[in-house]
């Protein structure tokens, strides 16, 4: 049975890789397969393996069909094209815990009624409510989970940045049943009506009250308040990004969520307490045996903690496994561990076919499977320390392929960090945090204990070798390494050390670099901003780092993952073109986490990013890397002596040329800067590819400049439906008249250009990585 449940799961996964949803007509295959399965039994005696293969194929098809049907229903709940960007009055409930930062509040909203006549919107949307005025810390709280409100909103289809190795925001929204995003219109009064009385909404309201009680009252200002909130109610949004860096480097990030380990230990603790109390009261034992009472109490505790966690995937898996265990033990049957795990896998995907899109799904089930596999035959034969050490090593090895495939880095210090942190967090911090929601002084004990764990983890993360980054591995290398793990960890198999050799393709993947005399430019999709990665045969240059993204930035979320995936451990140069957050917002993260040879910019000398030796970009600077020429065309030296000159016109303009083709990057240079270049370096402006100045703003790309550049291709790096209206229609028309072929990051995502003597080849991430939930642009 287990293999067929796995086959069903494979079918679900296969559907989520499709560029478009299948036509219902293909379902005619299913009755044919089922008929073919039963036919041999009555007429022809086929081999057993063939019958099993056919049944597995039926299960794959069933999983595929189930996921396809669910996807059809979800995609039907999308925003109609004609109702994008218009005011719509809606009434509904704040679903889940709202997020707050300096810019306002973001929250999921379950639409119950559309009050605007003739309009239809998705049943669940993601909204932002801008703060009345910007606050350097956090916006004032205006809404809570479970409240019913009336808003006037403007909506648009789900859309996020699209990069290889980047976070898929559109897939994340799909998993949350969100088919539109938008914002609350400030011009029209929002009106709170009443609180929802539905049980799930009341549960969310309870979670919100507990979160506020911990963060704003009991632990207000405590550095570990965010972690305690995450462990108590499953909201990780309050954990500072600096803490996540420590947890990622030490491989302990799984401990900062309500994981299966926490739920299991809490269930065991509550079950043990009930067992001790129950057996001491004879009247209770006569009604129900203490063992069954303890099982029921443990399961109810797990259910309560799972609901408090927001019913996340690790919690779901654990609850389903504990349910089967409780039922089995209640019936005096002991289920097999792997059967439990696979049954939990099946139930999770039956309820939520989109769970396979979450990295946590693979890491959660993979970690448990590794511990089960490594522990076979060792129960009762090894000491606790040996078993614990083996489990930590098994999890580290088993998750390494997935971590390298998903995040391109693994924590080498993870076994030691987890061996120290897991007992303290699971047996100390979590019980104290949960008890502290009833007896508030215990929250201070939990936070103090967590502060000690944090100090130890920070010390461990400071080692330069704590985390290891590797290029993105080939899928075949991942599969080979998984086979090696099975061989290496399985008790009783001969020559298990040979399994280690199957890791070599994963640890030493081939890295493709441009040929001498050629170069590659990757225009990263960072939304409304700029970040361009240039590579020659032996050097790497980063031109700007993208914008701030809420309380994070494009450097951390987009640029660094891409650098790791390419196997880049050092930047030879970094150019920060001018003092504007949509170009320098990610610089601090890049400079902190990536070794950088030199820094060039037009930033003012007192800028905090210039706390290291740096160069000032000035027209006339040039250098050559691997047969490729780099030239700075703007600003002139005297620009720094003009106090009234705009920062945009101080932008570092860079031209990159190989023998026959060139790329011109102008950042946010506007009319003054462009006119100066037409007068001083006109002969240098002609280029094969131009990145439109200032994201296609009408203040840039003037006729005189554009006519001298005469690009074959023009690149627009801008956010989708941005509030500035970039690129401006007049600018696009100007390039159309020249015959320039346009490419846009908001429509096509990440853009890669390869410059060689043969020409310029261009590819787009949204063309290369197509999924059915992505909107055709």
TADAWO-V243159 format. One record per residue. N is the residue number from 1. RES is the residue in three letters. NEAR is the number of other ideal C-beta (glycine too) atoms within 12 Angstrom. Layout:
# TADAWO-V243159
n res near
N RES NEAR
N RES NEAR
This chain:
# TADAWO-V243159
n res near
1 UNK 18
2 UNK 23
3 UNK 21
4 UNK 26
5 UNK 30
6 UNK 26
7 UNK 30
8 UNK 37
9 UNK 38
10 UNK 28
11 UNK 35
12 UNK 39
13 UNK 27
14 UNK 26
15 UNK 37
16 UNK 35
17 UNK 24
18 UNK 24
19 UNK 17
20 UNK 17
21 UNK 26
22 UNK 24
23 UNK 12
24 UNK 13
25 UNK 9
26 UNK 18
27 UNK 20
28 UNK 15
29 UNK 21
30 UNK 25
31 UNK 17
32 UNK 17
33 UNK 26
34 UNK 19
35 UNK 17
36 UNK 24
37 UNK 25
38 UNK 18
39 UNK 18
40 UNK 19
41 UNK 16
42 UNK 11
43 UNK 10
44 UNK 12
45 UNK 11
46 UNK 19
47 UNK 11
48 UNK 12
49 UNK 11
50 UNK 18
51 UNK 21
52 UNK 19
53 UNK 21
54 UNK 27
55 UNK 28
56 UNK 27
57 UNK 28
58 UNK 28
59 UNK 33
60 UNK 30
61 UNK 34
62 UNK 34
63 UNK 34
64 UNK 35
65 UNK 30
66 UNK 30
67 UNK 37
68 UNK 31
69 UNK 22
70 UNK 28
71 UNK 33
72 UNK 24
73 UNK 17
74 UNK 30
75 UNK 26
76 UNK 16
77 UNK 26
78 UNK 35
79 UNK 36
80 UNK 22
81 UNK 16
82 UNK 13
83 UNK 26
84 UNK 26
85 UNK 22
86 UNK 21
87 UNK 24
88 UNK 39
89 UNK 28
90 UNK 39
91 UNK 28
92 UNK 37
93 UNK 38
94 UNK 42
95 UNK 37
96 UNK 37
97 UNK 37
98 UNK 38
99 UNK 30
100 UNK 33
101 UNK 29
102 UNK 19
103 UNK 24
104 UNK 28
105 UNK 37
106 UNK 30
107 UNK 40
108 UNK 37
109 UNK 45
110 UNK 34
111 UNK 38
112 UNK 25
113 UNK 22
114 UNK 27
115 UNK 23
116 UNK 23
117 UNK 9
118 UNK 13
119 UNK 25
120 UNK 23
121 UNK 41
122 UNK 39
123 UNK 27
124 UNK 33
125 UNK 42
126 UNK 40
127 UNK 40
128 UNK 31
129 UNK 32
130 UNK 27
131 UNK 24
132 UNK 15
133 UNK 12
134 UNK 14
135 UNK 17
136 UNK 11
137 UNK 13
138 UNK 22
139 UNK 26
140 UNK 19
141 UNK 26
142 UNK 23
143 UNK 40
144 UNK 32
145 UNK 38
146 UNK 34
147 UNK 35
148 UNK 30
149 UNK 38
150 UNK 29
151 UNK 44
152 UNK 28
153 UNK 42
154 UNK 32
155 UNK 43
156 UNK 37
157 UNK 33
158 UNK 37
159 UNK 36
160 UNK 35
161 UNK 40
162 UNK 39
163 UNK 39
164 UNK 31
165 UNK 36
166 UNK 39
167 UNK 29
168 UNK 34
169 UNK 29
170 UNK 35
171 UNK 28
172 UNK 24
173 UNK 32
174 UNK 38
175 UNK 31
176 UNK 34
177 UNK 31
178 UNK 40
179 UNK 35
180 UNK 40
181 UNK 38
182 UNK 38
183 UNK 33
184 UNK 39
185 UNK 24
186 UNK 20
187 UNK 13
188 UNK 19
189 UNK 13
190 UNK 30
191 UNK 19
192 UNK 20
193 UNK 20
194 UNK 17
195 UNK 22
196 UNK 27
197 UNK 14
198 UNK 19
199 UNK 12
200 UNK 20
201 UNK 27
202 UNK 20
203 UNK 29
204 UNK 36
205 UNK 31
206 UNK 26
207 UNK 37
208 UNK 36
209 UNK 26
210 UNK 35
211 UNK 40
212 UNK 29
213 UNK 24
214 UNK 37
215 UNK 34
216 UNK 22
217 UNK 20
218 UNK 30
219 UNK 35
220 UNK 20
221 UNK 14
222 UNK 25
223 UNK 22
224 UNK 38
225 UNK 35
226 UNK 34
227 UNK 45
228 UNK 48
229 UNK 43
230 UNK 42
231 UNK 49
232 UNK 49
233 UNK 43
234 UNK 40
235 UNK 35
236 UNK 32
237 UNK 31
238 UNK 36
239 UNK 32
240 UNK 23
241 UNK 27
242 UNK 23
243 UNK 31
244 UNK 30
245 UNK 27
246 UNK 34
247 UNK 38
248 UNK 36
249 UNK 33
250 UNK 40
251 UNK 39
252 UNK 44
253 UNK 35
254 UNK 40
255 UNK 42
256 UNK 41
257 UNK 38
258 UNK 48
259 UNK 38
260 UNK 39
261 UNK 35
262 UNK 39
263 UNK 42
264 UNK 33
265 UNK 32
266 UNK 42
267 UNK 39
268 UNK 29
269 UNK 28
270 UNK 32
271 UNK 31
272 UNK 23
273 UNK 22
274 UNK 29
275 UNK 26
276 UNK 17
277 UNK 17
278 UNK 27
279 UNK 21
280 UNK 14
281 UNK 16
282 UNK 11
283 UNK 11
284 UNK 20
285 UNK 18
286 UNK 12
287 UNK 12
288 UNK 20
289 UNK 20
290 UNK 26
291 UNK 21
292 UNK 25
293 UNK 30
294 UNK 31
295 UNK 33
296 UNK 27
297 UNK 31
298 UNK 35
299 UNK 35
300 UNK 23
301 UNK 33
302 UNK 39
303 UNK 27
304 UNK 26
305 UNK 43
306 UNK 35
307 UNK 26
308 UNK 37
309 UNK 38
310 UNK 33
311 UNK 31
312 UNK 36
313 UNK 39
314 UNK 40
315 UNK 36
316 UNK 39
317 UNK 46
318 UNK 43
319 UNK 38
320 UNK 38
321 UNK 40
322 UNK 39
323 UNK 29
324 UNK 30
325 UNK 31
326 UNK 31
327 UNK 21
328 UNK 21
329 UNK 23
330 UNK 23
331 UNK 13
332 UNK 12
333 UNK 14
334 UNK 15
335 UNK 26
336 UNK 18
337 UNK 24
338 UNK 25
339 UNK 23
340 UNK 35
341 UNK 34
342 UNK 32
343 UNK 32
344 UNK 39
345 UNK 39
346 UNK 37
347 UNK 26
348 UNK 37
349 UNK 41
350 UNK 23
351 UNK 21
352 UNK 31
353 UNK 37
354 UNK 33
355 UNK 36
356 UNK 31
357 UNK 33
358 UNK 31
359 UNK 26
360 UNK 32
361 UNK 32
362 UNK 32
363 UNK 33
364 UNK 39
365 UNK 40
366 UNK 34
367 UNK 38
368 UNK 37
369 UNK 34
370 UNK 35
371 UNK 34
372 UNK 31
373 UNK 31
374 UNK 36
375 UNK 29
376 UNK 24
377 UNK 17
378 UNK 24
379 UNK 18
380 UNK 10
381 UNK 13
382 UNK 18
383 UNK 12
384 UNK 15
385 UNK 12
386 UNK 17
387 UNK 22
388 UNK 23
389 UNK 21
390 UNK 31
391 UNK 31
392 UNK 33
393 UNK 27
394 UNK 34
395 UNK 41
396 UNK 38
397 UNK 39
398 UNK 40
399 UNK 40
400 UNK 40
401 UNK 39
402 UNK 34
403 UNK 37
404 UNK 36
405 UNK 32
406 UNK 30
407 UNK 35
408 UNK 33
409 UNK 36
410 UNK 37
411 UNK 37
412 UNK 27
413 UNK 33
414 UNK 39
415 UNK 29
416 UNK 26
417 UNK 38
418 UNK 38
419 UNK 29
420 UNK 27
421 UNK 41
422 UNK 33
423 UNK 21
424 UNK 28
425 UNK 41
426 UNK 33
427 UNK 21
428 UNK 29
429 UNK 40
430 UNK 44
431 UNK 33
432 UNK 32
433 UNK 44
434 UNK 35
435 UNK 25
436 UNK 34
437 UNK 33
438 UNK 16
439 UNK 16
440 UNK 23
441 UNK 16
442 UNK 26
443 UNK 36
444 UNK 26
445 UNK 25
446 UNK 39
447 UNK 35
448 UNK 27
449 UNK 31
450 UNK 41
451 UNK 24
452 UNK 21
453 UNK 38
454 UNK 37
455 UNK 21
456 UNK 25
457 UNK 41
458 UNK 25
459 UNK 19
460 UNK 31
461 UNK 33
462 UNK 18
463 UNK 19
464 UNK 14
465 UNK 15
466 UNK 29
467 UNK 34
468 UNK 27
469 UNK 35
470 UNK 35
471 UNK 31
472 UNK 32
473 UNK 36
474 UNK 21
475 UNK 18
476 UNK 17
477 UNK 27
478 UNK 31
479 UNK 19
480 UNK 25
481 UNK 37
482 UNK 33
483 UNK 25
484 UNK 31
485 UNK 34
486 UNK 26
487 UNK 26
488 UNK 30
489 UNK 33
490 UNK 24
491 UNK 21
492 UNK 12
493 UNK 20
494 UNK 10
495 UNK 13
496 UNK 20
497 UNK 14
498 UNK 15
499 UNK 24
500 UNK 21
501 UNK 19
502 UNK 26
503 UNK 30
504 UNK 17
505 UNK 25
506 UNK 36
507 UNK 27
508 UNK 17
509 UNK 28
510 UNK 17
511 UNK 21
512 UNK 18
513 UNK 21
514 UNK 32
515 UNK 22
516 UNK 19
517 UNK 23
518 UNK 34
519 UNK 43
520 UNK 35
521 UNK 48
522 UNK 42
523 UNK 49
524 UNK 45
525 UNK 48
526 UNK 50
527 UNK 40
528 UNK 36
529 UNK 44
530 UNK 52
531 UNK 54
532 UNK 44
533 UNK 48
534 UNK 44
535 UNK 37
536 UNK 33
537 UNK 24
538 UNK 22
539 UNK 29
540 UNK 38
541 UNK 40
542 UNK 51
543 UNK 48
544 UNK 48
545 UNK 48
546 UNK 47
547 UNK 37
548 UNK 30
549 UNK 33
550 UNK 24
551 UNK 26
552 UNK 28
553 UNK 33
554 UNK 43
555 UNK 42
556 UNK 38
557 UNK 38
558 UNK 47
559 UNK 51
560 UNK 43
561 UNK 37
562 UNK 45
563 UNK 42
564 UNK 36
565 UNK 32
566 UNK 34
567 UNK 27
568 UNK 37
569 UNK 24
570 UNK 23
571 UNK 34
572 UNK 28
573 UNK 35
574 UNK 44
575 UNK 44
576 UNK 50
577 UNK 46
578 UNK 43
579 UNK 31
580 UNK 35
581 UNK 30
582 UNK 38
583 UNK 46
584 UNK 46
585 UNK 35
586 UNK 41
587 UNK 48
588 UNK 32
589 UNK 35
590 UNK 42
591 UNK 31
592 UNK 22
593 UNK 32
594 UNK 33
595 UNK 21
596 UNK 34
597 UNK 25
598 UNK 25
599 UNK 34
600 UNK 34
601 UNK 42
602 UNK 46
603 UNK 34
604 UNK 19
605 UNK 14
606 UNK 9
607 UNK 23
608 UNK 15
609 UNK 32
610 UNK 24
611 UNK 15
612 UNK 22
613 UNK 12
614 UNK 26
615 UNK 23
616 UNK 30
617 UNK 39
618 UNK 24
619 UNK 31
620 UNK 18
621 UNK 26
622 UNK 20
623 UNK 25
624 UNK 19
625 UNK 27
626 UNK 26
627 UNK 24
628 UNK 37
629 UNK 25
630 UNK 35
631 UNK 30
632 UNK 40
633 UNK 43
634 UNK 46
635 UNK 42
636 UNK 31
637 UNK 19
638 UNK 15
639 UNK 32
640 UNK 22
641 UNK 13
642 UNK 17
643 UNK 11
644 UNK 10
645 UNK 25
646 UNK 24
647 UNK 34
648 UNK 33
649 UNK 36
650 UNK 41
651 UNK 45
652 UNK 49
653 UNK 50
654 UNK 44
655 UNK 41
656 UNK 46
657 UNK 33
658 UNK 37
659 UNK 19
660 UNK 18
661 UNK 32
662 UNK 34
663 UNK 43
664 UNK 46
665 UNK 44
666 UNK 50
667 UNK 47
668 UNK 46
669 UNK 52
670 UNK 34
671 UNK 27
672 UNK 29
673 UNK 41
674 UNK 41
675 UNK 23
676 UNK 31
677 UNK 40
678 UNK 26
679 UNK 20
680 UNK 23
681 UNK 29
682 UNK 19
683 UNK 15
684 UNK 27
685 UNK 33
686 UNK 26
687 UNK 40
688 UNK 36
689 UNK 43
690 UNK 48
691 UNK 49
692 UNK 46
693 UNK 47
694 UNK 42
695 UNK 46
696 UNK 40
697 UNK 33
698 UNK 24
699 UNK 28
700 UNK 42
701 UNK 44
702 UNK 29
703 UNK 22
704 UNK 20
705 UNK 40
706 UNK 36
707 UNK 21
708 UNK 27
709 UNK 43
710 UNK 26
711 UNK 38
712 UNK 28
713 UNK 34
714 UNK 42
715 UNK 46
716 UNK 40
717 UNK 51
718 UNK 40
719 UNK 32
720 UNK 35
721 UNK 26
722 UNK 26
723 UNK 16
724 UNK 22
725 UNK 20
726 UNK 35
727 UNK 39
728 UNK 24
729 UNK 14
730 UNK 22
731 UNK 35
732 UNK 28
733 UNK 19
734 UNK 31
735 UNK 37
736 UNK 16
737 UNK 16
738 UNK 24
739 UNK 14
740 UNK 30
741 UNK 23
742 UNK 34
743 UNK 39
744 UNK 36
745 UNK 46
746 UNK 38
747 UNK 28
748 UNK 33
749 UNK 38
750 UNK 40
751 UNK 43
752 UNK 36
753 UNK 42
754 UNK 29
755 UNK 38
756 UNK 24
757 UNK 17
758 UNK 14
759 UNK 18
760 UNK 32
761 UNK 20
762 UNK 31
763 UNK 22
764 UNK 29
765 UNK 32
766 UNK 32
767 UNK 20
768 UNK 19
769 UNK 24
770 UNK 21
771 UNK 27
772 UNK 26
773 UNK 38
774 UNK 32
775 UNK 29
776 UNK 17
777 UNK 21
